Amino acid sequence: MEEIDFVKWWGAVLATVAFGWNVWNSLSNAPKLKVKLRPNTTYPDARVISTEVTEHGESKELASYCHIEITNVGKLPATVTNIEATHSENGSGRLFSSSQRFLSHSKDNIPLFIEPGQLWSCRLEMEDLYRMAERGTPEIHITVSYKDKPMVVKPKITANKSSQQDARTSRASA
């Protein structure tokens, strides 16, 4: 009788371990995206804001961007179906920039299929984020096929739009 109880307990323990292993394995085999943001990044092919002719040649002021990198660090591929910038709700109407405002750094555009280990990057003009910061905290929403709700990433903006305009005005008058 005691040997049968031992066998029952041994079977129950093995079944529980096997069930836990299957749950952990299925959860760890999912796609997983990691998002990095680098605000105030300038590119050589950026939009020219102003041109100034000096004694040393022509000087161009280029637009600054928020650089966005999306990397699949999971074990399965993921599909990014949309990316947009908006702001947290604070009572006034919502402003947003659709996926067309994001400039891809590759030939791939949204919807985007990202294999495990693959990186995709794009950029959004900081002026869009400054405009949104006037109404709330800017957020970048990334909609993926394997989640019901979008991933939300908040860029750290150190200056608002008015201080950017003040800086341009003081440079122009100097």
NUFIVEX-655573 format. One record per atom (N, C-alpha, C): residue number from 1; residue in three letters; atom name; x, y, z. Coordinates in steps of 0.05 Angstrom, whole numbers, plus 5000, padded with zeros to 4 digits. Example, Ala and Ser with C-alpha at 12.3 -4.5 7.8 and 13.67 -1.06 7.14 Angstrom:
BEGIN
1|ALA|N|5264|4886|5156
1|ALA|CA|5246|4910|5156
1|ALA|C|5264|4934|5156
2|SER|N|5257|4955|5142
2|SER|CA|5273|4979|5143
2|SER|C|5258|5001|5157
//
This chain:
BEGIN
1|MET|N|5016|4976|5000
1|MET|CA|5000|5000|5000
1|MET|C|5017|5025|5000
2|GLU|N|5039|5026|5015
2|GLU|CA|5056|5049|5016
2|GLU|C|5071|5054|4990
3|GLU|N|5078|5032|4975
3|GLU|CA|5091|5035|4950
3|GLU|C|5072|5049|4929
4|ILE|N|5047|5043|4930
4|ILE|CA|5028|5054|4912
4|ILE|C|5025|5084|4918
5|ASP|N|5024|5093|4943
5|ASP|CA|5023|5121|4950
5|ASP|C|5047|5136|4939
6|PHE|N|5071|5124|4942
6|PHE|CA|5095|5136|4932
6|PHE|C|5094|5139|4902
7|VAL|N|5084|5120|4888
7|VAL|CA|5082|5121|4859
7|VAL|C|5062|5143|4851
8|LYS|N|5040|5146|4866
8|LYS|CA|5020|5167|4860
8|LYS|C|5033|5194|4864
9|TRP|N|5047|5198|4886
9|TRP|CA|5060|5224|4891
9|TRP|C|5081|5230|4870
10|TRP|N|5097|5210|4863
10|TRP|CA|5118|5213|4843
10|TRP|C|5105|5221|4816
11|GLY|N|5083|5209|4809
11|GLY|CA|5069|5215|4784
11|GLY|C|5058|5244|4784
12|ALA|N|5047|5252|4808
12|ALA|CA|5036|5279|4810
12|ALA|C|5058|5300|4808
13|VAL|N|5081|5295|4820
13|VAL|CA|5103|5314|4819
13|VAL|C|5113|5316|4790
14|LEU|N|5117|5294|4777
14|LEU|CA|5126|5294|4749
14|LEU|C|5107|5308|4731
15|ALA|N|5081|5304|4735
15|ALA|CA|5060|5317|4718
15|ALA|C|5061|5347|4722
16|THR|N|5064|5355|4748
16|THR|CA|5065|5384|4754
16|THR|C|5090|5397|4741
17|VAL|N|5112|5384|4743
17|VAL|CA|5137|5395|4731
17|VAL|C|5134|5396|4701
18|ALA|N|5123|5376|4689
18|ALA|CA|5119|5375|4660
18|ALA|C|5100|5398|4651
19|PHE|N|5079|5402|4666
19|PHE|CA|5060|5423|4660
19|PHE|C|5073|5450|4662
20|GLY|N|5088|5455|4684
20|GLY|CA|5103|5480|4687
20|GLY|C|5123|5485|4665
21|TRP|N|5137|5464|4657
21|TRP|CA|5156|5466|4635
21|TRP|C|5142|5474|4609
22|ASN|N|5120|5463|4603
22|ASN|CA|5105|5469|4579
22|ASN|C|5095|5498|4579
23|VAL|N|5085|5507|4602
23|VAL|CA|5076|5535|4604
23|VAL|C|5100|5554|4600
24|TRP|N|5122|5549|4615
24|TRP|CA|5145|5567|4612
24|TRP|C|5156|5567|4584
25|ASN|N|5157|5543|4571
25|ASN|CA|5168|5541|4544
25|ASN|C|5150|5556|4524
26|SER|N|5124|5554|4527
26|SER|CA|5106|5568|4508
26|SER|C|5108|5599|4512
27|LEU|N|5111|5608|4537
27|LEU|CA|5113|5637|4542
27|LEU|C|5140|5648|4533
28|SER|N|5161|5632|4536
28|SER|CA|5188|5642|4528
28|SER|C|5193|5640|4498
29|ASN|N|5176|5626|4484
29|ASN|CA|5179|5624|4455
29|ASN|C|5164|5645|4440
30|ALA|N|5154|5665|4453
30|ALA|CA|5139|5686|4441
30|ALA|C|5157|5707|4429
31|PRO|N|5147|5723|4410
31|PRO|CA|5162|5747|4401
31|PRO|C|5164|5767|4424
32|LYS|N|5185|5782|4424
32|LYS|CA|5189|5803|4444
32|LYS|C|5204|5825|4431
33|LEU|N|5192|5849|4432
33|LEU|CA|5205|5872|4419
33|LEU|C|5217|5891|4440
34|LYS|N|5241|5901|4435
34|LYS|CA|5254|5920|4452
34|LYS|C|5256|5946|4436
35|VAL|N|5247|5968|4448
35|VAL|CA|5247|5994|4434
35|VAL|C|5266|6013|4448
36|LYS|N|5283|6026|4432
36|LYS|CA|5301|6047|4442
36|LYS|C|5295|6073|4428
37|LEU|N|5295|6095|4443
37|LEU|CA|5291|6121|4432
37|LEU|C|5316|6139|4437
38|ARG|N|5323|6154|4417
38|ARG|CA|5345|6174|4421
38|ARG|C|5335|6201|4410
39|PRO|N|5324|6218|4428
39|PRO|CA|5315|6244|4419
39|PRO|C|5338|6262|4410
40|ASN|N|5331|6283|4396
40|ASN|CA|5350|6304|4387
40|ASN|C|5374|6293|4372
41|THR|N|5368|6276|4353
41|THR|CA|5388|6264|4335
41|THR|C|5387|6279|4308
42|THR|N|5411|6285|4297
42|THR|CA|5412|6299|4271
42|THR|C|5425|6280|4251
43|TYR|N|5414|6281|4227
43|TYR|CA|5424|6264|4205
43|TYR|C|5435|6282|4182
44|PRO|N|5454|6272|4167
44|PRO|CA|5465|6288|4145
44|PRO|C|5444|6294|4124
45|ASP|N|5424|6276|4121
45|ASP|CA|5403|6281|4100
45|ASP|C|5378|6293|4112
46|ALA|N|5381|6306|4135
46|ALA|CA|5358|6318|4149
46|ALA|C|5346|6342|4133
47|ARG|N|5322|6348|4140
47|ARG|CA|5309|6372|4128
47|ARG|C|5324|6397|4136
48|VAL|N|5329|6414|4117
48|VAL|CA|5343|6440|4122
48|VAL|C|5323|6460|4132
49|ILE|N|5328|6470|4157
49|ILE|CA|5310|6490|4169
49|ILE|C|5317|6518|4159
50|SER|N|5343|6524|4159
50|SER|CA|5351|6550|4150
50|SER|C|5380|6548|4139
51|THR|N|5386|6567|4122
51|THR|CA|5413|6569|4110
51|THR|C|5424|6597|4115
52|GLU|N|5449|6598|4124
52|GLU|CA|5461|6624|4129
52|GLU|C|5488|6624|4115
53|VAL|N|5493|6646|4101
53|VAL|CA|5518|6650|4087
53|VAL|C|5536|6666|4104
54|THR|N|5560|6655|4111
54|THR|CA|5579|6669|4127
54|THR|C|5605|6672|4111
55|GLU|N|5625|6685|4123
55|GLU|CA|5650|6689|4110
55|GLU|C|5665|6663|4105
56|HIS|N|5658|6642|4120
56|HIS|CA|5670|6616|4118
56|HIS|C|5655|6597|4100
57|GLY|N|5634|6606|4089
57|GLY|CA|5618|6589|4071
57|GLY|C|5589|6588|4080
58|GLU|N|5575|6569|4069
58|GLU|CA|5546|6566|4075
58|GLU|C|5542|6549|4099
59|SER|N|5525|6557|4118
59|SER|CA|5519|6542|4142
59|SER|C|5489|6535|4141
60|LYS|N|5483|6509|4145
60|LYS|CA|5455|6500|4145
60|LYS|C|5447|6490|4172
61|GLU|N|5424|6498|4181
61|GLU|CA|5412|6487|4205
61|GLU|C|5394|6464|4197
62|LEU|N|5399|6440|4208
62|LEU|CA|5384|6417|4201
62|LEU|C|5364|6410|4223
63|ALA|N|5342|6398|4215
63|ALA|CA|5321|6390|4234
63|ALA|C|5332|6367|4251
64|SER|N|5323|6366|4276
64|SER|CA|5330|6344|4294
64|SER|C|5307|6324|4295
65|TYR|N|5314|6299|4301
65|TYR|CA|5295|6277|4300
65|TYR|C|5296|6261|4325
66|CYS|N|5276|6245|4330
66|CYS|CA|5276|6225|4350
66|CYS|C|5281|6198|4336
67|HIS|N|5304|6186|4341
67|HIS|CA|5313|6161|4329
67|HIS|C|5299|6138|4344
68|ILE|N|5287|6120|4330
68|ILE|CA|5272|6098|4342
68|ILE|C|5283|6072|4331
69|GLU|N|5291|6054|4349
69|GLU|CA|5300|6027|4341
69|GLU|C|5281|6006|4353
70|ILE|N|5272|5988|4337
70|ILE|CA|5255|5965|4346
70|ILE|C|5271|5940|4340
71|THR|N|5277|5924|4361
71|THR|CA|5292|5900|4358
71|THR|C|5275|5876|4368
72|ASN|N|5274|5855|4353
72|ASN|CA|5260|5831|4362
72|ASN|C|5281|5814|4378
73|VAL|N|5278|5813|4404
73|VAL|CA|5296|5797|4422
73|VAL|C|5283|5771|4430
74|GLY|N|5259|5765|4418
74|GLY|CA|5245|5740|4424
74|GLY|C|5255|5717|4406
75|LYS|N|5240|5695|4408
75|LYS|CA|5247|5671|4393
75|LYS|C|5229|5667|4368
76|LEU|N|5208|5683|4365
76|LEU|CA|5190|5680|4342
76|LEU|C|5189|5707|4328
77|PRO|N|5182|5707|4302
77|PRO|CA|5179|5733|4288
77|PRO|C|5156|5749|4298
78|ALA|N|5157|5775|4294
78|ALA|CA|5135|5793|4302
78|ALA|C|5128|5811|4278
79|THR|N|5103|5820|4278
79|THR|CA|5094|5839|4258
79|THR|C|5086|5865|4271
80|VAL|N|5098|5887|4263
80|VAL|CA|5091|5913|4271
80|VAL|C|5070|5923|4251
81|THR|N|5046|5928|4261
81|THR|CA|5024|5936|4243
81|THR|C|5020|5966|4241
82|ASN|N|5030|5981|4261
82|ASN|CA|5026|6010|4260
82|ASN|C|5045|6023|4281
83|ILE|N|5053|6048|4275
83|ILE|CA|5069|6064|4294
83|ILE|C|5058|6092|4291
84|GLU|N|5053|6105|4314
84|GLU|CA|5044|6132|4314
84|GLU|C|5053|6146|4339
85|ALA|N|5054|6172|4338
85|ALA|CA|5061|6189|4361
85|ALA|C|5036|6204|4369
86|THR|N|5032|6206|4395
86|THR|CA|5010|6221|4405
86|THR|C|5018|6232|4433
87|HIS|N|4999|6241|4448
87|HIS|CA|5006|6251|4475
87|HIS|C|4985|6240|4495
88|SER|N|4993|6241|4520
88|SER|CA|4975|6231|4541
88|SER|C|4952|6250|4543
89|GLU|N|4929|6240|4549
89|GLU|CA|4904|6255|4550
89|GLU|C|4905|6275|4573
90|ASN|N|4899|6300|4567
90|ASN|CA|4897|6319|4589
90|ASN|C|4873|6338|4585
91|GLY|N|4853|6328|4573
91|GLY|CA|4828|6344|4570
91|GLY|C|4824|6356|4543
92|SER|N|4845|6367|4530
92|SER|CA|4841|6379|4504
92|SER|C|4842|6358|4482
93|GLY|N|4836|6366|4458
93|GLY|CA|4836|6347|4435
93|GLY|C|4863|6333|4431
94|ARG|N|4862|6310|4419
94|ARG|CA|4886|6294|4414
94|ARG|C|4900|6303|4389
95|LEU|N|4926|6305|4390
95|LEU|CA|4943|6309|4366
95|LEU|C|4958|6283|4362
96|PHE|N|4963|6276|4337
96|PHE|CA|4979|6252|4332
96|PHE|C|4993|6254|4305
97|SER|N|5015|6239|4303
97|SER|CA|5029|6236|4278
97|SER|C|5026|6207|4269
98|SER|N|5016|6203|4245
98|SER|CA|5012|6176|4236
98|SER|C|5038|6163|4226
99|SER|N|5036|6138|4219
99|SER|CA|5060|6123|4210
99|SER|C|5073|6135|4185
100|GLN|N|5058|6151|4170
100|GLN|CA|5070|6164|4146
100|GLN|C|5091|6186|4154
101|ARG|N|5089|6197|4178
101|ARG|CA|5108|6217|4188
101|ARG|C|5135|6205|4197
102|PHE|N|5135|6178|4201
102|PHE|CA|5160|6165|4210
102|PHE|C|5175|6157|4185
103|LEU|N|5200|6165|4183
103|LEU|CA|5217|6159|4160
103|LEU|C|5234|6134|4166
104|SER|N|5230|6114|4151
104|SER|CA|5244|6089|4154
104|SER|C|5273|6091|4145
105|HIS|N|5292|6078|4159
105|HIS|CA|5320|6078|4150
105|HIS|C|5327|6055|4132
106|SER|N|5306|6040|4124
106|SER|CA|5310|6018|4105
106|SER|C|5288|6019|4084
107|LYS|N|5288|6000|4066
107|LYS|CA|5267|5999|4046
107|LYS|C|5241|5987|4057
108|ASP|N|5242|5975|4081
108|ASP|CA|5219|5963|4094
108|ASP|C|5201|5985|4107
109|ASN|N|5175|5983|4102
109|ASN|CA|5156|6001|4114
109|ASN|C|5135|5985|4129
110|ILE|N|5118|6000|4144
110|ILE|CA|5096|5988|4159
110|ILE|C|5075|5978|4140
111|PRO|N|5063|5955|4143
111|PRO|CA|5067|5934|4164
111|PRO|C|5094|5921|4159
112|LEU|N|5107|5914|4182
112|LEU|CA|5134|5906|4182
112|LEU|C|5137|5879|4195
113|PHE|N|5150|5860|4182
113|PHE|CA|5155|5833|4193
113|PHE|C|5184|5833|4203
114|ILE|N|5187|5828|4230
114|ILE|CA|5214|5829|4242
114|ILE|C|5221|5801|4252
115|GLU|N|5242|5790|4241
115|GLU|CA|5252|5764|4249
115|GLU|C|5266|5766|4276
116|PRO|N|5269|5743|4290
116|PRO|CA|5285|5744|4315
116|PRO|C|5313|5754|4310
117|GLY|N|5322|5773|4326
117|GLY|CA|5349|5784|4324
117|GLY|C|5350|5807|4304
118|GLN|N|5329|5813|4289
118|GLN|CA|5329|5834|4269
118|GLN|C|5322|5861|4282
119|LEU|N|5334|5883|4271
119|LEU|CA|5330|5910|4281
119|LEU|C|5318|5926|4258
120|TRP|N|5298|5943|4264
120|TRP|CA|5287|5962|4245
120|TRP|C|5288|5989|4259
121|SER|N|5296|6010|4244
121|SER|CA|5297|6037|4255
121|SER|C|5283|6057|4237
122|CYS|N|5274|6078|4250
122|CYS|CA|5261|6100|4236
122|CYS|C|5266|6125|4252
123|ARG|N|5254|6147|4242
123|ARG|CA|5257|6173|4256
123|ARG|C|5232|6189|4253
124|LEU|N|5228|6207|4273
124|LEU|CA|5206|6226|4273
124|LEU|C|5217|6253|4280
125|GLU|N|5208|6274|4266
125|GLU|CA|5218|6300|4272
125|GLU|C|5211|6309|4301
126|MET|N|5230|6321|4314
126|MET|CA|5226|6330|4341
126|MET|C|5204|6352|4342
127|GLU|N|5201|6367|4321
127|GLU|CA|5180|6388|4321
127|GLU|C|5153|6375|4326
128|ASP|N|5148|6351|4315
128|ASP|CA|5122|6337|4320
128|ASP|C|5119|6331|4350
129|LEU|N|5141|6322|4363
129|LEU|CA|5139|6316|4391
129|LEU|C|5137|6341|4408
130|TYR|N|5150|6363|4400
130|TYR|CA|5147|6388|4415
130|TYR|C|5118|6398|4414
131|ARG|N|5106|6396|4390
131|ARG|CA|5078|6404|4387
131|ARG|C|5060|6388|4405
132|MET|N|5065|6362|4407
132|MET|CA|5049|6345|4425
132|MET|C|5054|6351|4454
133|ALA|N|5079|6359|4461
133|ALA|CA|5086|6364|4489
133|ALA|C|5071|6388|4500
134|GLU|N|5061|6406|4482
134|GLU|CA|5045|6428|4491
134|GLU|C|5018|6420|4502
135|ARG|N|5009|6396|4495
135|ARG|CA|4983|6386|4505
135|ARG|C|4985|6363|4524
136|GLY|N|5008|6353|4529
136|GLY|CA|5011|6330|4547
136|GLY|C|5038|6317|4542
137|THR|N|5043|6294|4555
137|THR|CA|5068|6279|4552
137|THR|C|5068|6264|4525
138|PRO|N|5087|6269|4508
138|PRO|CA|5088|6255|4482
138|PRO|C|5093|6225|4486
139|GLU|N|5079|6209|4470
139|GLU|CA|5082|6180|4471
139|GLU|C|5084|6168|4443
140|ILE|N|5099|6147|4440
140|ILE|CA|5100|6133|4415
140|ILE|C|5086|6106|4419
141|HIS|N|5066|6101|4403
141|HIS|CA|5050|6076|4405
141|HIS|C|5058|6058|4382
142|ILE|N|5066|6033|4389
142|ILE|CA|5074|6014|4369
142|ILE|C|5054|5990|4371
143|THR|N|5038|5987|4350
143|THR|CA|5019|5965|4350
143|THR|C|5031|5941|4337
144|VAL|N|5030|5918|4351
144|VAL|CA|5041|5893|4342
144|VAL|C|5019|5872|4341
145|SER|N|5023|5852|4324
145|SER|CA|5003|5832|4319
145|SER|C|4998|5813|4342
146|TYR|N|5017|5810|4360
146|TYR|CA|5014|5790|4381
146|TYR|C|5004|5801|4408
147|LYS|N|4997|5827|4408
147|LYS|CA|4987|5840|4433
147|LYS|C|4960|5854|4426
148|ASP|N|4943|5855|4446
148|ASP|CA|4917|5869|4442
148|ASP|C|4921|5900|4443
149|LYS|N|4938|5909|4461
149|LYS|CA|4943|5937|4465
149|LYS|C|4970|5945|4453
150|PRO|N|4973|5970|4444
150|PRO|CA|4999|5978|4433
150|PRO|C|5020|5981|4455
151|MET|N|5045|5978|4447
151|MET|CA|5067|5984|4464
151|MET|C|5070|6014|4466
152|VAL|N|5074|6025|4489
152|VAL|CA|5075|6054|4493
152|VAL|C|5103|6061|4504
153|VAL|N|5117|6079|4489
153|VAL|CA|5144|6088|4497
153|VAL|C|5143|6118|4498
154|LYS|N|5154|6130|4520
154|LYS|CA|5153|6159|4524
154|LYS|C|5181|6170|4520
155|PRO|N|5185|6187|4499
155|PRO|CA|5212|6199|4496
155|PRO|C|5216|6220|4517
156|LYS|N|5242|6223|4525
156|LYS|CA|5249|6243|4545
156|LYS|C|5256|6268|4529
157|ILE|N|5240|6288|4532
157|ILE|CA|5244|6313|4518
157|ILE|C|5254|6334|4538
158|THR|N|5277|6346|4533
158|THR|CA|5289|6364|4552
158|THR|C|5280|6393|4549
159|ALA|N|5271|6400|4525
159|ALA|CA|5263|6427|4520
159|ALA|C|5237|6427|4505
160|ASN|N|5221|6447|4510
160|ASN|CA|5195|6448|4495
160|ASN|C|5199|6465|4469
161|LYS|N|5178|6467|4454
161|LYS|CA|5179|6480|4428
161|LYS|C|5186|6509|4431
162|SER|N|5175|6523|4451
162|SER|CA|5181|6551|4454
162|SER|C|5210|6556|4460
163|SER|N|5223|6539|4476
163|SER|CA|5251|6543|4482
163|SER|C|5268|6537|4457
164|GLN|N|5259|6519|4440
164|GLN|CA|5273|6514|4415
164|GLN|C|5272|6538|4397
165|GLN|N|5248|6551|4396
165|GLN|CA|5245|6575|4379
165|GLN|C|5261|6598|4391
166|ASP|N|5262|6600|4418
166|ASP|CA|5279|6621|4430
166|ASP|C|5308|6617|4424
167|ALA|N|5317|6592|4424
167|ALA|CA|5345|6586|4418
167|ALA|C|5351|6594|4389
168|ARG|N|5333|6589|4370
168|ARG|CA|5337|6596|4342
168|ARG|C|5338|6626|4339
169|THR|N|5320|6640|4354
169|THR|CA|5319|6670|4352
169|THR|C|5345|6682|4363
170|SER|N|5355|6671|4385
170|SER|CA|5379|6682|4396
170|SER|C|5404|6677|4378
171|ARG|N|5404|6654|4365
171|ARG|CA|5426|6648|4346
171|ARG|C|5425|6667|4322
172|ALA|N|5400|6672|4313
172|ALA|CA|5397|6689|4289
172|ALA|C|5405|6718|4295
173|SER|N|5400|6727|4320
173|SER|CA|5406|6755|4326
173|SER|C|5435|6758|4334
174|ALA|N|5449|6737|4341
174|ALA|CA|5478|6739|4349
174|ALA|C|5496|6743|4326
//
